Amino acid sequence: MKPNLYFCIFAVCLGLGLGQPAIAQGTAVTSKLVAQRVEMGEGKAVVKPAGEGKPGEIIEYSGTYRNGGTVAVDKLLATIPVPVGTSFIAGSSNPAPAQASTDGTRFAPMPLIRTVRQSDGSERKEPVPLSDYRAVRWEVGTLSPDSMAVVSLRVRIDAPLTAATAAKP
C-alpha cells in the first residue's frame, strides 16, 4: 500500500472514532470505517478493497455506527474526516444532505462558501475548494437500540504526501 493511502486510511480511522456525541453518551455506540477503492466497470462504479492508492484514484469511506445498548441514543452526529492529500468529491455524501468543515470543528451546509476581501477593500463570496474540506458530518438523530446507521463519502487522491502537505491544516 502506498504511503499516502496508508495515511488517508489512518487519518480517517482516527477521526471516525472521535464522534463526540457517541462518546458523551457512553460506549453503547460503536463505529467502524471501511475504505474501498472505486473503479469503473461496465459503466458502473464498483468498490474494491483499498490495497494501494495513487493520485487520481477515488476512495470511498463508509462509516457504520451501531447502537449495541438497550436505550436509544439521541442527537447522534456521524463524522468522517477528509484526509489531507485528498479532495472531497461533490455530491458523494450519502445520505444527503450533509455538512462539511474546513477545520473539523465548525460545520455548515454544502457547498461551503467563504468571504474573500478584495484589494479594493470590498468583500466577495466564493465557494471553498473541495480540496480544503477536512470533514463531513451527518445529523443521524436518534439511533434505536440494536440498530445502525451507515454514512459514506468519496475522495480523490490528489498527490503523494510530503512533509509540507501532511502539515497542512
NUPADO-297727 format. One record per residue (C-alpha): residue in one letter; x, y, z; residue number from 1. Coordinates in pm, whole numbers, always signed. Example, Ala and Ser with C-alpha at 12.3 -4.5 7.8 and 13.67 -1.06 7.14 Angstrom:
resn | X | Y | Z | resi
a | +1230 | -450 | +780 | 1 .
s | +1367 | -106 | +714 | 2 .
END
This chain:
resn | X | Y | Z | resi
m | +0 | +0 | +0 | 1 .
k | +136 | +341 | -89 | 2 .
p | +224 | +576 | +199 | 3 .
n | -39 | +835 | +104 | 4 .
l | -322 | +578 | +115 | 5 .
y | -191 | +441 | +445 | 6 .
f | -209 | +794 | +582 | 7 .
c | -559 | +852 | +440 | 8 .
i | -693 | +536 | +598 | 9 .
f | -514 | +603 | +929 | 10 .
a | -636 | +963 | +946 | 11 .
v | -995 | +866 | +881 | 12 .
c | -983 | +580 | +1132 | 13 .
l | -864 | +824 | +1396 | 14 .
g | -1137 | +1074 | +1318 | 15 .
l | -1418 | +821 | +1289 | 16 .
g | -1370 | +707 | +1645 | 17 .
l | -1381 | +1061 | +1779 | 18 .
g | -1752 | +1133 | +1733 | 19 .
q | -1819 | +1337 | +2047 | 20 .
p | -2193 | +1267 | +2080 | 21 .
a | -2130 | +892 | +2076 | 22 .
i | -1859 | +922 | +2341 | 23 .
a | -2066 | +1159 | +2554 | 24 .
q | -2345 | +903 | +2576 | 25 .
g | -2129 | +609 | +2677 | 26 .
t | -1989 | +316 | +2488 | 27 .
a | -2320 | +187 | +2351 | 28 .
v | -2244 | +332 | +2008 | 29 .
t | -1955 | +180 | +1819 | 30 .
s | -1819 | +287 | +1484 | 31 .
k | -1639 | +105 | +1206 | 32 .
l | -1471 | +251 | +900 | 33 .
v | -1417 | +79 | +568 | 34 .
a | -1204 | +233 | +292 | 35 .
q | -1255 | +97 | -58 | 36 .
r | -1121 | +194 | -397 | 37 .
v | -1385 | +291 | -653 | 38 .
e | -1332 | +162 | -1006 | 39 .
m | -1550 | +186 | -1313 | 40 .
g | -1666 | -149 | -1451 | 41 .
e | -1911 | -173 | -1742 | 42 .
g | -2020 | +187 | -1691 | 43 .
k | -2090 | +140 | -1319 | 44 .
a | -1893 | +228 | -1008 | 45 .
v | -1758 | -85 | -841 | 46 .
v | -1598 | -77 | -495 | 47 .
k | -1299 | -299 | -421 | 48 .
p | -1066 | -333 | -123 | 49 .
a | -827 | -38 | -99 | 50 .
g | -486 | -204 | -122 | 51 .
e | -281 | +69 | -288 | 52 .
g | -364 | +423 | -376 | 53 .
k | -216 | +668 | -621 | 54 .
p | -303 | +1019 | -739 | 55 .
g | -628 | +1033 | -932 | 56 .
e | -784 | +728 | -771 | 57 .
i | -1113 | +752 | -586 | 58 .
i | -1156 | +615 | -236 | 59 .
e | -1493 | +562 | -68 | 60 .
y | -1502 | +586 | +310 | 61 .
s | -1802 | +419 | +471 | 62 .
g | -1874 | +459 | +841 | 63 .
t | -2112 | +228 | +1025 | 64 .
y | -2245 | +343 | +1361 | 65 .
r | -2413 | +72 | +1569 | 66 .
n | -2610 | +110 | +1892 | 67 .
g | -2544 | -205 | +2093 | 68 .
g | -2707 | -62 | +2403 | 69 .
t | -3055 | -102 | +2544 | 70 .
v | -3165 | +261 | +2512 | 71 .
a | -3187 | +494 | +2213 | 72 .
v | -2905 | +739 | +2153 | 73 .
d | -3027 | +1089 | +2069 | 74 .
k | -2866 | +1363 | +1862 | 75 .
l | -2604 | +1133 | +1711 | 76 .
l | -2365 | +1309 | +1474 | 77 .
a | -2167 | +1088 | +1237 | 78 .
t | -1842 | +1243 | +1114 | 79 .
i | -1586 | +1120 | +862 | 80 .
p | -1266 | +1323 | +817 | 81 .
v | -1139 | +1406 | +468 | 82 .
p | -764 | +1333 | +478 | 83 .
v | -502 | +1585 | +372 | 84 .
g | -382 | +1499 | +22 | 85 .
t | -734 | +1420 | -97 | 86 .
s | -1026 | +1622 | -231 | 87 .
f | -1386 | +1558 | -133 | 88 .
i | -1600 | +1470 | -436 | 89 .
a | -1905 | +1696 | -456 | 90 .
g | -2235 | +1510 | -431 | 91 .
s | -2075 | +1193 | -295 | 92 .
s | -2201 | +1222 | +63 | 93 .
n | -2455 | +954 | +136 | 94 .
p | -2710 | +1012 | +267 | 95 .
a | -2762 | +1368 | +160 | 96 .
p | -2779 | +1627 | +299 | 97 .
a | -2460 | +1651 | +500 | 98 .
q | -2249 | +1932 | +634 | 99 .
a | -1881 | +1999 | +572 | 100 .
s | -1595 | +2166 | +755 | 101 .
t | -1252 | +2303 | +670 | 102 .
d | -1125 | +2258 | +1026 | 103 .
g | -1320 | +1958 | +1162 | 104 .
t | -1489 | +2181 | +1421 | 105 .
r | -1723 | +2428 | +1251 | 106 .
f | -1971 | +2272 | +1008 | 107 .
a | -2205 | +2428 | +751 | 108 .
p | -2428 | +2305 | +469 | 109 .
m | -2252 | +2224 | +141 | 110 .
p | -2122 | +2376 | -71 | 111 .
l | -1909 | +2572 | +173 | 112 .
i | -1882 | +2943 | +95 | 113 .
r | -1615 | +3183 | +221 | 114 .
t | -1581 | +3559 | +216 | 115 .
v | -1270 | +3695 | +45 | 116 .
r | -1152 | +4053 | +89 | 117 .
q | -1060 | +4216 | -244 | 118 .
s | -769 | +4455 | -297 | 119 .
d | -1013 | +4749 | -304 | 120 .
g | -1143 | +4654 | +43 | 121 .
s | -1472 | +4508 | -78 | 122 .
e | -1573 | +4154 | +4 | 123 .
r | -1676 | +3877 | -230 | 124 .
k | -1827 | +3536 | -155 | 125 .
e | -1678 | +3234 | -329 | 126 .
p | -1700 | +2855 | -299 | 127 .
v | -1440 | +2687 | -79 | 128 .
p | -1227 | +2449 | -290 | 129 .
l | -1321 | +2084 | -230 | 130 .
s | -953 | +2015 | -152 | 131 .
d | -995 | +2234 | +161 | 132 .
y | -1278 | +2023 | +306 | 133 .
r | -1147 | +1833 | +612 | 134 .
a | -1459 | +1658 | +741 | 135 .
v | -1817 | +1572 | +650 | 136 .
r | -2088 | +1530 | +915 | 137 .
w | -2438 | +1386 | +914 | 138 .
e | -2710 | +1452 | +1170 | 139 .
v | -2820 | +1094 | +1226 | 140 .
g | -3056 | +1195 | +1506 | 141 .
t | -3190 | +907 | +1717 | 142 .
l | -3027 | +566 | +1687 | 143 .
s | -3251 | +299 | +1840 | 144 .
p | -3114 | +1 | +2035 | 145 .
d | -2977 | -277 | +1814 | 146 .
s | -2985 | -54 | +1506 | 147 .
m | -2722 | +104 | +1286 | 148 .
a | -2666 | +398 | +1056 | 149 .
v | -2430 | +399 | +759 | 150 .
v | -2278 | +711 | +605 | 151 .
s | -2025 | +744 | +325 | 152 .
l | -1829 | +986 | +114 | 153 .
r | -1579 | +971 | -169 | 154 .
v | -1246 | +1145 | -210 | 155 .
r | -994 | +1169 | -491 | 156 .
i | -628 | +1121 | -403 | 157 .
d | -457 | +1444 | -512 | 158 .
a | -85 | +1379 | -483 | 159 .
p | +163 | +1181 | -278 | 160 .
l | +201 | +1325 | +70 | 161 .
t | +513 | +1517 | +154 | 162 .
a | +613 | +1672 | +485 | 163 .
a | +466 | +2004 | +364 | 164 .
t | +126 | +1865 | +263 | 165 .
a | +99 | +1645 | +572 | 166 .
a | +137 | +1955 | +790 | 167 .
k | -143 | +2143 | +608 | 168 .
p | -443 | +2203 | +842 | 169 .
END
